[in-house]
Amino acid sequence: MAGHSKWANIQHRKGRQDEKRQRIWTRVMREIMVAARMGGGDLGTNPRLRLAVDKAKAANMPNENVKYGIAKATGNLEGVQYEEVRYEGYGIGGAAIIVDCMTDNKVRTVAEVRHAFSKHGGNMGTEGSVAFQFKHVGQFIFAPGTSEDKVMEVALESGADDVITHEDGAIEVLTPYTGFEVVKNAFDAAGLKPELAEVTMRADNTIEMSGQDSVKMQRLLDVLEDLDDTQNVFHNADLSE
């Protein structure tokens, strides 16, 4: 990702999330419900649910909302049933995009995703057309100025796969997705607070974009993220500011 600012891209993403707090709550609630339905409502035995609840706390979602979502998903309350679905496609310059959704109506969702791609310069692909370019990993991003030595020591001792220091000073730590919680707990114990901590789909290689291509790609990504059923959007574009 050399060439453009990793930190600037992270800050843009965080800013977008802050603008859409209510939508973030909706997405987190769906994740809580799906995690609870698949693995049960006990945080002690359901790692995916623990991660979803952590996201809820980070988004300042009231605890009552969290309990309600778990109760609804585990059959204690009647409610809508969501299912996970993934769409793949291409953005500006052939950049790879993955859109993860949770929906109660797949016909509606696929139509909305396809329309967003076609209207903003991209196109839908078939299942598996771009996913091979990504790895399912745990990812932590630390702000420029964080002690690289301390991050590296904790990361490697707790089982992380890699520590990358970017040109702008941001420090990225990659872990097996199954080891995310162990590394997260180690950082917490060491007093190291990442700006971003998540299980994600990370691109093996990136495509640098600048000028109008960067603007158009960001617009496409924003539109995809704004769809009601979208949970996450992953891509391999390295966008200039």
C-alpha positions in Angstrom: 0.0 0.0 0.0 3.0 2.3 -0.4 2.3 5.5 -2.3 -0.9 6.6 -0.6 -1.8 7.3 3.0 -3.0 4.3 4.9 -3.9 6.5 7.8 -5.9 9.0 5.6 -8.0 6.1 4.2 -8.7 4.8 7.7 -9.7 8.3 8.9 -12.0 8.7 5.9 -13.7 5.4 6.7 -14.1 6.4 10.4 -15.5 9.7 9.4 -18.1 8.1 7.2 -19.1 5.8 10.0 -19.5 8.7 12.4 -21.9 10.3 9.9 -24.0 7.2 9.8 -24.3 6.3 13.5 -27.9 5.1 13.2 -27.1 2.9 10.2 -24.1 1.5 12.1 -26.5 0.5 14.9 -28.7 -1.3 12.4 -25.8 -3.2 10.8 -24.4 -4.2 14.2 -27.8 -5.4 15.4 -28.1 -7.6 12.3 -24.7 -9.0 13.0 -25.6 -9.7 16.6 -28.8 -11.5 15.6 -27.1 -13.7 12.9 -24.3 -14.6 15.3 -26.7 -15.4 18.1 -28.9 -17.5 15.8 -26.0 -19.5 14.5 -23.9 -19.9 17.6 -26.3 -19.3 20.6 -26.7 -16.3 22.9 -23.8 -17.1 25.3 -20.9 -14.7 24.7 -18.6 -17.2 26.5 -19.0 -19.8 23.9 -19.7 -17.7 20.8 -16.7 -15.7 19.5 -18.6 -14.2 16.6 -21.2 -12.9 19.0 -18.5 -11.5 21.3 -17.0 -9.6 18.4 -20.5 -8.2 17.4 -21.2 -7.1 20.9 -17.8 -5.4 21.0 -18.8 -3.5 17.8 -22.0 -2.5 19.5 -20.1 -1.1 22.5 -17.7 0.8 20.2 -20.8 2.3 18.4 -22.3 3.3 21.8 -25.3 1.1 21.3 -27.4 0.8 24.5 -27.0 -2.5 26.3 -30.8 -3.0 26.2 -30.7 -3.0 22.4 -28.0 -5.7 22.5 -30.0 -7.9 24.9 -33.1 -7.5 22.7 -31.3 -8.5 19.6 -29.9 -11.7 21.2 -33.3 -12.6 22.6 -35.0 -12.1 19.3 -32.4 -14.2 17.4 -32.4 -17.1 19.9 -36.1 -17.5 19.7 -37.3 -15.7 22.8 -38.9 -13.0 20.7 -40.6 -13.1 17.3 -38.7 -11.2 14.6 -37.5 -10.9 11.0 -35.0 -13.6 9.9 -31.8 -12.3 8.2 -29.4 -14.3 6.1 -25.9 -13.5 5.0 -25.1 -13.1 1.3 -22.0 -12.0 -0.5 -21.7 -10.2 -3.9 -18.6 -9.7 -5.9 -17.8 -7.3 -8.6 -15.4 -4.8 -10.3 -15.0 -1.1 -9.8 -13.1 1.6 -11.6 -10.1 0.2 -13.5 -11.1 -3.4 -12.7 -10.6 -3.0 -9.0 -12.0 -5.9 -7.0 -14.9 -5.3 -4.6 -16.7 -7.6 -2.2 -20.1 -6.6 -0.7 -21.3 -8.5 2.3 -25.0 -8.1 3.1 -27.6 -9.3 5.6 -31.1 -9.4 4.2 -34.6 -10.6 4.6 -35.2 -10.3 0.8 -32.4 -11.5 -1.5 -34.2 -10.5 -4.6 -34.4 -6.9 -3.5 -30.8 -6.8 -2.3 -29.1 -8.2 -5.4 -31.1 -5.8 -7.5 -29.9 -2.8 -5.4 -26.3 -4.0 -5.4 -26.3 -4.6 -9.2 -27.8 -1.2 -9.8 -25.2 0.5 -7.6 -22.4 -1.1 -9.6 -23.8 -0.4 -13.0 -24.8 3.2 -12.3 -21.3 4.2 -10.9 -18.9 2.6 -13.4 -18.6 -0.9 -12.0 -20.2 -4.2 -12.8 -21.3 -7.3 -10.9 -19.2 -10.4 -11.1 -20.0 -14.1 -10.5 -19.5 -15.9 -7.2 -15.8 -16.3 -6.6 -14.7 -13.9 -9.4 -12.7 -11.7 -7.0 -12.8 -13.3 -3.6 -9.6 -15.3 -4.3 -7.7 -12.0 -4.2 -8.5 -11.5 -0.5 -7.6 -13.3 2.7 -9.9 -13.6 5.8 -7.8 -12.1 8.6 -7.8 -10.2 11.8 -6.5 -6.6 11.4 -5.4 -3.9 13.8 -4.4 -0.4 12.7 -2.4 1.8 15.1 -2.0 5.6 14.7 1.2 7.1 13.5 3.4 7.7 16.5 2.5 4.5 18.3 5.6 2.6 19.5 6.5 0.2 16.8 8.7 -1.9 19.1 5.9 -2.3 21.7 3.3 -3.2 19.1 5.6 -5.7 17.5 6.6 -7.3 20.8 3.0 -7.9 21.8 1.8 -8.9 18.4 4.4 -11.6 17.8 4.2 -13.0 21.4 0.4 -13.3 21.0 0.5 -15.1 17.7 0.1 -12.4 15.0 1.2 -13.2 11.5 2.7 -9.9 10.4 3.4 -6.3 11.5 3.6 -3.7 8.7 4.7 -0.1 9.2 3.4 2.1 6.4 5.1 5.1 4.9 2.8 7.5 6.8 3.7 5.9 10.1 0.5 3.8 10.6 1.2 0.4 12.0 -0.9 -2.6 10.7 -1.0 -5.9 12.5 -2.4 -9.0 10.7 -3.5 -12.2 12.5 -5.3 -15.4 11.6 -9.0 -14.6 11.8 -9.3 -17.4 14.4 -6.7 -15.8 16.6 -8.1 -12.3 16.5 -9.4 -12.3 20.1 -6.2 -13.6 21.6 -4.2 -10.8 20.0 -6.9 -8.2 20.9 -6.8 -9.2 24.5 -3.0 -9.0 24.5 -3.1 -5.4 23.1 -5.7 -4.5 25.8 -3.5 -5.9 28.5 -0.5 -4.0 27.3 -2.4 -0.7 27.1 -2.2 -0.5 23.3 -5.4 0.9 21.8 -5.8 0.4 18.0 -7.8 2.9 15.9 -9.2 -0.1 14.0 -9.7 -3.7 15.2 -11.7 -6.1 13.1 -12.0 -9.4 11.3 -11.9 -8.5 7.6 -11.2 -9.5 4.1 -7.8 -8.0 3.2 -6.6 -7.7 -0.4 -3.4 -9.5 -1.3 -2.4 -6.7 -3.6 -3.8 -3.2 -4.2 -4.4 -1.0 -7.2 -3.2 2.6 -6.8 -5.7 5.2 -7.9 -5.5 9.0 -8.1 -7.4 11.9 -9.7 -10.8 11.2 -11.2 -10.4 7.5 -11.0 -10.0 7.8 -7.2 -13.0 10.1 -6.9 -15.2 7.8 -9.0 -14.1 4.7 -7.1 -14.8 6.4 -3.7 -18.2 7.4 -4.9 -19.0 3.8 -5.9 -17.8 2.5 -2.6 -19.8 5.1 -0.7 -23.0 4.2 -2.6 -22.5 0.5 -1.9 -21.9 1.1 1.8 -25.0 3.3 2.0 -27.3 0.4 0.8 -29.6 -0.6 3.6 -28.6 -4.3 3.5 -24.9 -3.7 3.3 -22.8 -4.9 6.3 -19.3 -4.5 4.9 -17.5 -3.5 1.6 -14.0 -4.7 0.9 -11.9 -3.7 -2.0 -8.3 -3.6 -3.3 -8.1 0.1 -4.4 -5.5 2.3 -2.7 -7.1 5.7 -3.1 -5.3 9.0 -3.0 -6.7 11.8 -0.8 
